[in-house]
Amino acid sequence: MVLTNECVLEVENLNIARSGSLIVKDASFKIMRRDYVGIVGPNGGGKTTLFLAILGIIPAQSGSIRIFGQAASSFSSWERIAYVSQDAINFDSNFPITVRELVSLGRVKRGNLGRPLKRDDWHAVDDALDFMGILDIGEKRVGQLSGGQKQRAFVAKALVRNPEIIFLDEPIAGIDAATQERFYQKMSDLNTARGITILMVSHDLAAVFCRMSKVICVNRSVNVSEIRPDTDPNSVLREAYGEHFHFVYHRHECAGEFKND
């Protein structure tokens, strides 16, 4: 039985250095199953670096990371986790691959490498495409898609693995507001309907405080806050960055009314 209060990720006293400089200092936090987490902070503050260390792509200087209760250094069930990098859509637009073929790559595993995909694999591909609202463009070349469609295709590629946690690093940078709104709605649906734990790097403060359950502010140091109906975003952010910061929000559709004085 899956416990909704299960800790799926625990970071303790984590320090991460790159090129000899300390980028993330003494980070400690817990992520519970079904959390929807916004990772915010200034450019260069360490958000992507934190993701890369958790995923084992770069080493941590010190501290510990536990994934599903197991030390990250010995964790091997990486199929339970999906990651969409901020560079995911930057590839040769002339590469001859369809959306459906791209998403199907998410079903390739070490055990079936080189083997044709089975019927249930293709059903899972179509289900992921349908969930992300792009089933009708499955036979299009990826290079023909808009930025928003590409982002949804790469998220579908991640989802087709049936992950329990998905990491999204600025998945909608440079996309128009209406497309962003649809994307955030899809992610909310994914979190509530499928119970997937989501950690998303975002500069959209309104979306974070409207839709998500927890916010992690990263600016070398790391501050974590639960998001509740009475949470004051300005207080949370100023605690992390100081009183001299001025925060700007845009109008955003969400379940509750977002207030900014």
Sequence and secondary structure as in RCSB ss.txt:
>XXXX:A:sequence
MVLTNECVLEVENLNIARSGSLIVKDASFKIMRRDYVGIVGPNGGGKTTLFLAILGIIPAQSGSIRIFGQAASSF
SSWERIAYVSQDAINFDSNFPITVRELVSLGRVKRGNLGRPLKRDDWHAVDDALDFMGILDIGEKRVGQLSGGQK
QRAFVAKALVRNPEIIFLDEPIAGIDAATQERFYQKMSDLNTARGITILMVSHDLAAVFCRMSKVICVNRSVNVS
EIRPDTDPNSVLREAYGEHFHFVYHRHECAGEFKND
>XXXX:A:secstr
   TT EEEEEEEEEEEETTEEEEEEEEEEEETT EEEEE  TTSSHHHHHHHHTTSS  SEEEEEETTEEGGG 
  GGGEEEE TTTT S TTS  BHHHHHHGGG  GGGTTS   HHHHHHHHHHHHHTT GGGTTSBGGGS HHHH
HHHHHHHHHTT  SEEEEESTTTT  HHHHHHHHHHHHHHHHHS  EEEEE S HHHHHHH SEEEEESSSEEEE
E  TT  HHHHHHHHH TT          SS     
